[in-house]
Amino acid sequence: LIHNFPEGLAVAASALESDQLGLTVTIGIMIHNIPEGIAIAIPCLKARPDSPWLSFILASVSGLAEPAGAFVSLVLLRGADKRRDADESGQSGGEGSLENVLSFVAGIMITVSLLELLPEARRHVDKTCKKPYWLGIAVGFIVMVVTELGMSV
């Protein structure tokens, strides 16, 4: 839930910048949210097999922070546009700008990864063979670099 709010910030901020960027970010987050919803629903269903609707509701509620984040992002960025228009300088990069919102979101995602995901993954590592853990980190890093290089072309 803690990382869904900034995902909404990122989607709305990038959609305001351009349709193509908004679509790209939306698709990326959508691809991420599908397995996330399954990861929430399956353990709930396993714990309470007689309550499938509870699994559905919990998985759905976890995603409700995203529209809230999108709303906050729209308020911040539209307010920044109005201040910029009143200033008439036309310079971007002010308070509430796309760059600031995306930097904030990146910081939250890095923090969640370092403080929650990696320690949890490490907790489940087989003490005798740590290769899958390090291989997963290396493959994830390579995928991110290749994606970044592919998008900058």
N, C-alpha and C positions, 0 to 999 in steps of 0.2 A: 504493500500500500504506500510506503514511504517514497518509492521511486515512481509511482504512477502519476503523482501530482506534477513533477517536473517533466514527465513525458508529455503531458497535456500542454505545458508551457512551450515545449519545443515544437509541437505540431502547430499550434496557433501562431507562434512567432515566425516559423518558417513559411507558413501559408500566407501570412501577411506580406512577406518579402517577395515571394513569387509563387505562381501556381506550380511550376515544375519542382521547386525546392519543397513546397508543402506536400506535394504528392510523394516525392521521394522519402521524406521523413515519415509520412503517414504509413506508407507501405513497409518501411523498415520497422516501425514500432508495431504495426499490425502483425508482422511475421513473428516478432518477439512475444506479443501478447497471447497468441494462440497456445503455444506450449506452456506459457505461464498460467493461463486459465486452467489448462488440463492438470498442471502440477498442483494447483489449489484444489480442484474438484476431486481428483482421484483419491488422495488420502482421506478427504472428508467422506467420500462414498465408502471407502474401506472401513472407516471407523463406525459409520452409521449406514449400513447397507439398506436399512428399511426407510431411510429418508433421502431419496435422490434429489428432492427439491431443495433440501438444505445445502447440498453440494453446489447445485446450480446457483442458488442465491448468494452463497459465500463467494463463489468465483465471480459472479456479476458485481457484487458490492465492491470487491477489490479493485475493479476497473472504474468505479464511479469517481475516484479522485482525479482521473484524467480530464473529464469535462470541466471540473472545478479549476484545474490548472490552466486549461485553455481559456476559461473565462478571465482568470487573473491576468494572463498574458495579454489578452485582447484589451483589457482595461489599461494595463501599463503601457503598451505600445501605442494605443490610440491616444492616450494622454500625452505621450512623448511627441507624437506627430502634431498635436494641437499646440504644445509649447514651442516646438520647432517652427511651426507656421507663424506663431505670434512673434517669435524672435526674428524671423525672416532671414536668418543667416544661412539656413538650409543645410547646415553641417550635421552629418549623422554621428552616432557614437555617444549621444547624450544619455542622460538617465533614462532607463527603460528601453534602450535601443535593442535591436535584434542581437547585436554582439554581446551585450551584457546579459540578456536573457539566456542565450545559448551557452555562454561561459558559466553562468550559475547552474544550468542544467548539467553541463559536463562535470562540474565540480561535485555535484550530488551523486552522479552516476559513478564517478571514480571512487568517491567515499564509500558508497554502498558496496562496490566491488572489493575494495581493499579491506573493509571492516566487517563485511558479512559474507560475501560469496567465497572469497579465497579461504578464509579460516574454516568455513563450513566444508568446503571441498577437501581441505587438508585433514580435517577431522575424520573423513571417510576414506582416507588413503590407506591402502594395505601397507603395513610397516615393512614388509619384505620386498615389495616392488612398487617403487614410486614413479616408474616410467609413465603410466597413463596420466598421472597428475601433471607432470611436466610436459608431456606430449600435448595434452589438452590446452595448457597455457600457451605453448608455442604455436599450435595450430590456430588458436583464437587470435593471437597477435598477428600472425601472417595473414589471416583473413581480413583483419581490420586494416592492415597496411595496404594490401592489394585493393580493397574496396576504396580506400582513400585515394590511392594512385589512379584507380579507374575513374573515379568521380572528378578528378582534377584535370583529366585529359579533355 
